Amino acid sequence: MRIADKALEDFLAKSGKVDADQLAMLEEQQKTEKRPLQDLVIAGNILNERDLTKLYADQADVPFVELNPKDIKRELLKELPERIARQYNAVVFDVDEDGVRYVAMADPDDIQALNFLQKQLGNNIRVYIAPESQIVAVLDTYRGNISGELNKVIYSEEASDSDQEDEEVDENDLKEDSPIAQTVNLIIEYGIKVGASDIHIEPREKFVIVRYRIDGLLREANKLPRRVLNALVSRIKILANLKIDEHRAPQDGRFKIEAGGQVFALRVSTLPIVDGEKVVMRILNESSKASSFEELGFWGGALKVLNQAIVQPNGMILVTGPTGSGKSTTLFSVLSMLNTPSVNISTVEDPVEYRIPGINQVQVNPIAGMTFANGLRSLLRQDPNIIMVGEIRDSETADLAIQAALTGHLVFSTLHTSDAATSLPRLLDMGTEPFLIASTVRAVVAQRLVRRLCPDCRETFEPDSGTLDRIKASFGLVGEKAFVRIHELEEEAQKDGIGGATADKGEVKDLSSTARGINRLFKAHEDGCDTCNHSGYKGRIGIYEVLETTQEIQKAIINNTPSEEVESMAINKGMLSMRLDGFVKALRGQTSIEEVMRVTSTS
């Protein structure tokens, strides 16, 4: 569905979804960025795809339908061959007792598509409009499991004498329609379908393993014959514009693909290992919109402190945590919220993971002399309002970032520390003066990512005494006051709408915790379900602690107070520790106690 700018302006004005000022700003942004108004409306969270499609359906007098792949029978899908369904973004989703076929389309105004569908299905059809992403999700169900698809392609031609011997790469192997090219496409498409963040192609002595990192954990998908390794790696190198004849040195590259109406960037890294060349591809959805703080998992006091910190005219906000803890995603959301035509936002990153229209993003390149420090020094001469430094790694970068925060800039950056309070002495270790830290740092966010319990198959259970003792010891729940505090926090979380079984399904009448103890907890279903690909978990959510540098904290920093004491002071003033934040989310059914323990065990 592509709506003309003028038509969309009329839709928005009539719908009352935006006021005149918002519409004027959108029109100005559309002229500046030369992007379709429809894209700006979705990217700016003014309307999501579903609401925009529904609005279009009302105006065009076309019935609207929401599709769930699980509800559509495979025999109905076969009414349209996959090739045709994908070409016209259309699927048959139902048929009534009179034989009328219900067809969902992304663009019911496509006359050519309608004519072809009538020839294919007959005139007895009824056309609906559905969000394109939902149609794409249904189209994905045409295909079977990844192993079966790969076997069809790899063994479509006669195999060589030995599957365990590396074959020389033939130029025919690298053509767009070759079995090897199809294999690479299938591996990537499956990764996108299951929501993987990384694809690992790993050579072993007798075979090649393909693994996907899903929700933070690696899962083995299938094994390929060893003979395809060289051609597979060469095909990926061609896509990423790497040297195919270089096998002894690591290489890094990048390429883009379009899948399901969305653009994905794949960051490729090759590494020579004993058994051959290993390839890792990081999948980045360039079409995804930034999540709100609430969607990321912020709530209560942490949400309030963060919202206040990011609107300050100057100062520094730090985000801390290990690699893979979601720091880049948090900063992506922050910068997207602050990104307006009236401010100049510049970043220096290594690597640039999220491309944000309207923001000036610089890639670190040490070979060319573009380090974090040099990049930041250059950015300061570019008249910025807001600066993001991908990571503070050394004293030079720390000093420059502090000076920028002192001279009227709002600075965001990351550190690798285990919790919020530890980041302050980390800056001291880099040689930064305590009074400068105290006067510039507005807030520190420490975070981890935990897997979400699948909402369709999660289970409740009543913990036994041994489990309760372990939980109490792990989370410091000593005495009645601790449980009163947990009870208060859960009520606050429920008011903030952070979700959970009580709010979502009404299946638990009482709160999960009381002043006397913990009555009910949640766990993953052992066998999972189709929704979560039988893992018991689907997606991830952050657990956070947000340290606000109050006057008391500032004095403690100047006096070189140990981080443990600073943390205690912050907790006494209302800061929720990461582990306790995770515990509340576990009580609410968003994650499990085991997940919280797993990601905070080293904290």
N, C-alpha and C positions, 0 to 999 in steps of 0.2 A: 504494500500500500504506500503510494507516494502522493502526498497531498500538496497541491500547488500553494505557494506562499500566500497569495491573495485569498484563496479559499480558506486556508488555515486561519488567517487573520479574522475572517468573517466567523468561522466556527468558534474561535476563542472569544470573540466579542459577544456573540450571542449566548454562549454557554455560561458566561459570568465567571469562568475559571481564572481569568486574569483581569486586572483593572487597566485603565487607560495608560497609567504610568508604566506598568510592567510591559504592556504591549509596545509602547514607544521605545523602551530600553531594548526589547527583543529585536525590533526593527532596526535600531541603530547597530546592535551587535551583528545582525545579519548582513548589513552593508559593510561593516568593518572586516568581518571574518570570511565573507562570501561563502557562507554555508547555508544549506536549506533551512528554512525556519523550523521545519518539522524536527530536524536533528537538534537544534538549539532548545526546543521545547522539552524534548526527552532528556537531553544532557543536563539541562538546568533543573530537572526534577519538578518542572511545572506540571507536566502530565506524564505518567508512565505509558508504556506501549499499550497496555490493556485499556486504560481510560481513553487514550487518543483513538484507538480503534473503535471503541464503543461510541465515542462522540461522532466519529465519521459515519458509523452505521446508522445512528439516529438521524443525522442530516441527510444521508443518501437513501434512507428508507430501505436498508438492507438488514435482514435479521442477523443479530450478533450471536456467536456461540463461543464458549470456552471449551478447549479440548484437553483431554487427559489421555496420554498414550495407553495407559493401562485399561481404559474403558472401551477401546476400539478393537474389535475382533480382526484377526489377521485375514480372514476370508473377505472382509469388507475392503481392506487395503488393496487386495489383489484385483479388485474391480478396475483399478488403474495401475498399469505397469509403473514400476519405480521411476524409470527414466522420464515418463510423461509427468508423473506426480511432482518430481523435482523440477522439471522444466517450467511448469506452470504454478508451482507452489500451491497445489490443490490436493485434497485427500477426500475420499469417501469415508464418512464417519458413522453413517447409520442408514437404514433402509426401513420403510414402514410396510405395513401389511399389504398395501396396494402396489408395492414394488417401486415406490418413489425413492430415489437415492438422494441422500442429503450430502451435499458437497461443500466443504469449507475451503475458502480461498483467501489469500492475503490481499488480492486486488480484484474484486468482482467487477471492476470497470474495464478489465482487460478483455475486449471484444474477441480478439483472436483466440485467447485461451478458452473463452466460453464456447465459441463455435467448435473448437477442437474437442472439448469435453462432451458436447452434445453429440458429436459424431462417434465418440468412443463409447459413451454410456447411453445414448438415446436422449430423446427430448424430455423423458420423464424424470427430471432432476430438479432439486430445489437448492438454490445457492445461498450460502451463508458467508459472513466474513468473520475471520478469527485472527487473533494476534499472530504475526508472522513467526515469532519464536515458538509458539505452541504448535504451529503447523510443522516447523522444522523438527521439533521433538517427536512428532508423530512419524515424520519421514524416516527418522533414524531407526524406527522399529521395523522397517522393511528388512533390515539386515540382521543376520544371526549373530552368534558370538564371534569374537575376534579370531579365535583359533581356527574355527571352521572357515572363515573368510580367507585367512592367510593361507591355509592349506590348499584351498581351491586355486589361489593365484600361484603359489610357489610350485605346486605339483601339477600345474596345468600343462607344463611341458615335461618331456621326459627328463628325469633326474640324471645327474652325472653318475659315473661309476661308484663314487664314494661321497656320501654326504658329509664326511668328516674332513675332506680335503678342500683347502682354499682354492677357488677358481680364479683364473685371470679375468680381469674386467674387460668385457667386450663392449665396443661402442653401442651395440644394440641394447645392452643392459641399461643404458643411461637415457634411452629415449623416453618421451613423455608417456607412451602407451605400453612400455615394457612391463613384464611381470614385476621387476624390481621397483620400478616407479610406482606401480599399483600397491606393492607391499608397503612402501614408505607412506603413501597416502592413507592406507588402512590403519597403520600404526598411529599416525597423527590424528586421524578422525576418531579413532577409538579413545585416544587420550582426551580429546576435547569432549567427547560424549560422556565419559565417566567423571569429568571434572578434575582431571589430573593436573598437577602443577608442573610436573617434570616427567620426561620419558627417558629411561635408561636403556641403551642398547649395549649389552656387555658380552664380549667374546669370552668363551671358555674353550677348553682344549678340544672338546668334541661337538660343541653346539654354540648357539648364540641365544642369550636370554634377553627377553624384553620385559622390563619392569616399569610400573607406573607409581608415582608418588601421589596418593590420594588421601586427602585430609591429613597430610603430614607423615603418613606411613607408606613405605614401599611395598608394593604387591606384585608378585610375579604373575604375568599374564600368560606367556607361552614361550616355547623354545623353537628356534628356527634351525634348519640345517647349517652346519658350519660353512658349507660351500658358498652361501649367499653373502657372507660378511663383507668381503671386499667391495662387491657391487653395491651393497646397501650403504656402506659408509661413503663411497664415491658419489652416489646419488644425492645423499644429504649434503655433502661438501659442495656439489654443484649448486644446489638450491641456496646455500648460505654463502656462495661466492668465495669458497676457500680453495686452496691448492690441492688438487686431487693426487698429485705425485709426491706430496710431503707426508711421510708416515712416521718420522722420528721426532717431530716437535709438536707440542700442543697448538691448536688453532682455535680461534673464536670468530663467530660470524652470526648473521641474523638474516631471517627472511620472513615474509608475510604470506598468509594464506587466507582465503575467505571460506567460511563454513557456516551454513545455516543463516546467511544474511549478516554474519558478524565477521569482523576482521581480527585475526589472531597473529601476533608476532611470536616467532619461535627463535629464542636465543640459543645458538648451537655452540657446544664446547666439545672438542675432540681431545683425547688423551691417549698416547701410546702406553699400553700396558704389556705384560708378559705375553698374553695370548693374542694380541692384536691391538686394534684401535677401538677404544670405548667412545661412545657418543652419548652426551646428555643434552636433551632439548628442553629448555624452560618454556612453558606455554604462558603467554600473556594476552589476555583478552583486551584488545585496544578499543572495542566497542562498549565495554562495560562502563556503567556510570559509577561514580563514587558513592559509597555507602554513607548513610548518616551515622552520627556517633551512636545513636540508639541501636541501629542495625549492627554496628560493630560490637556492641555489648556494654557500652558506657551507660551508667544510670546513677541516680542519687547524687551524693556529694561529689563524686568523681566527675560526673557530667557537668555539674555546675561550675567546678573549678576550671575545667578545660574550656568551657564556653567563655568564661570570663577572661582567661589568659590569652586566647587567640585574637581577641578584639582590642588588645592593648596596642597603642601606637608604636611601642618599642619594647625591647627586652628579648629574652631567649626562652624558648620552650624546648626541652630535651625529651626524646623518646628513647628508652633503653630496653635492652633485651638481647638474647642471643640471636644468631642467624636463623631465619625462618620463623621468627616470633610475630611477624605481621607489622613490623615498624614502618616499612614502605607503604603498606596499605593505609595505615593510620594517617601518615603524612599526605598521601594522595587525597584522602578525604578532606583533611584540613585545608590543603591548598585549593582544592576544587571549590570549597565553600567560600574562600576568600577571593577567588578569581573573578574580578569584575573589571570592566573597561577603565575604571578610574584609578587602578593601582598597577604598578609594575612589579611583577613577581619574577624572580630569577633563581635558578637552582644550579648547583654543580653536583653531579652524581656519578657513582661508579657501581653498576652501570645505570643508565636511564631505563627504568623498568616500565613506568607508566608515562605515556605521552599525553600531555594535557594541553589542549588548544588554548592559545592566548598566554601561555607561560613560556619564558625563555629558559630552555634547559640545555645545560652544558655537560658533555661527557668527559670524564677524567681520561687523560691520555698521557701517562708519565713519559713515554718515549718522545712525545712532542713537547714535553715540559709543562703539560697541563695537569698539575697536581691539584689536590683540594685547596691548598694554600694559595697557589698561583691563580687558580680559577676564582676563588673568593676575592682575592685582591683585584682581579679584573672586573668582577661583578660590581664591586663598590664604586667603580668609575662609570657605571651604566645607569646611574640615578634610580636605584631600586627602592621600593617601599618595603617589600618582603623578600627575604632571602632564605633559601633552604640549602644547607650543606649536608650532603649525603651522610657523612660520618666525620666526627672529630677524632683524628688518629694521632695527632702530634701537637706539641706545644705551639708551633707556629700557627696552625689552623685554629687552635683554641683561642690564642691571643687575638687573631683577626676577627673571629666570631664575636668575642666579648666586646671588642672595640666597635664593631658594627652595631651591636645591641645598645651600646652606650651613646652612639651618635645618631639615634633616631630611627633605627631600622628594627623591624620585627624579624628575629632570626629563629629558624627551626633547624634542629640537627639531631643526630643519633649518637649513642654511645653503647658499647658492649659491656654492660654491667648487669649484675644479677637482680638488683632491686633499685628502687628510686633513690633511696638515701645514699647508696654507695656511689652514685654518679657524682656527688659533690666532692668527696675526697679524690675521686678519679681526676677531676679537673685540677685539684690542688697538686696531684702528682705530676701534672703536666706543666707546673710552674705558674699557674694562674693565681693571682693574689686573692686571698679570701674575701676582702671587701668588694672586689670586682664581681666575684661570683654572687655574693649576697645582693648586690645592687642590680644585677642584670637578669638572673634566672627567675622567671615568673612561676614556672611549674615544671615538674618532672613526671613523665608518664612511664611506668614500667609495665611490661605486658608479656603474656604468653598466649598461645593458641591452644584451645582444647577442642576435641571433636564433639559435635552436637549429637545427642541421642536422636535416633530416628523417631520422628513424631508418630509414625504409623505403627511401630512395633515395640517401642520401649515398654518396659515392665516395671511395676512397683513391687516392692518387697518390704517386709518388716525385719529390720536388722536384729540379729541375736546379740547377746550380751558381749561376746567376744568381739564382734564387729564394732559395736558401740564403744567399747574400751579403746579399740585401735583408732577410731575416728576422733574420740575425745583427746587422746594423746597427740595425734597428728595435727589437730587443728587448735590445740590449746584451749579446749572447752572445759575449763575447771570451774566448778561452783555454779550456783543457780544464776548468778548475774550474767554469766557467759551465755546461758540459754535464753535469758530474757533479751539480751542484746541480739542474738540470732533471730528470735521471734520478731523483734522490732525491724530488723533489716529485711526479713522476708516480706513483712507487710509493706515496707517502703518500696521494695522491688515490685510487689504486685501493683501498688498504686502507680508506679512508673511504667507499668505495662511491659516488663521485660519478658513476659511469656511464662510458659510452664504448664504443667498438666492442669492445675487448678483453674488457670485462666483460659486455657485452650479448649479443654474438653469437658470440664465440670465433672470429671470422674472421681475426684478426691474432694470430699466436702470440707474436711478439716485441713488446716495448714500442716505442712510436713514437719514442723517443729513446734514445741511448746516450751514453757518455762520449766517443765519437768524432764524433758528429754526429746529424743528424735523418734517419731513414731513410724515414719514411712520414708523410704528412699527409692531412687530410680536406678535401673540398670539396663544395659543393652540386651536385647533378645539374642539368645545364643545362636540362633540360625538366621537372624535377620529377616528381611523380606525383599520383595522386588524393588521397593522404593529406595532402599539403601544398598542395593546390590549384595544383599545377604551379609552385610558387615555389622549391622546393629547401629551404625553411626552414619550421619549424612551431613556434610558441611562442617564448618568450624566456627567458633565464636571466641572472642578475646576475653581473658580475665586480666584485670588491671589494678594498679594502685597509682593514684595521682597525688603527688606531694606538692602542696601549695607552699611557696616560700613566704610565710607570714613573717611579721616583725620578730617574733620569737625565734623562728627558724633562721632568719637572717643573722640575729645575734649569735646563735649557736655556730653558724658557719664562720663568722668572723673570729670566734673564740676557738676555732679548730676542734669543735666537739666531735667525738667519734660518731661514725655513721649509725651505730646501734642506738645511741642516745637520741640522735636526730629522728630516727624512725619512731622511737617510742614517743617522742614529743608530738610527732605528726599524728600518730594513732590516737593519742590522748585528745587531740584537737578534732578527731573525727575521720581521719584517713582510714580507709579500709585496705587491709593488706591484700596482696594478690591472692593468697591462699584462701582468705576469708571470702573474698569476692567470688572465687570459684566455688566455695562451699555453698553460698547462697544460690548460685546458679544450679548447683547439683540438687539442692532442696527443691528448686523450682522445676526440675525435670529437663533442664536444658543440656546438661552433661551428667557425667557420673563421677562419683567420689574417686574412682580409680584413675580417671583422666586427670582430675585436678592434682592428685598425688603424683602422677607420672610426670607432669610438666613442671611441678614446683618442688620436686624432691631435692634439687640441688640448690634451691634458694635459701 
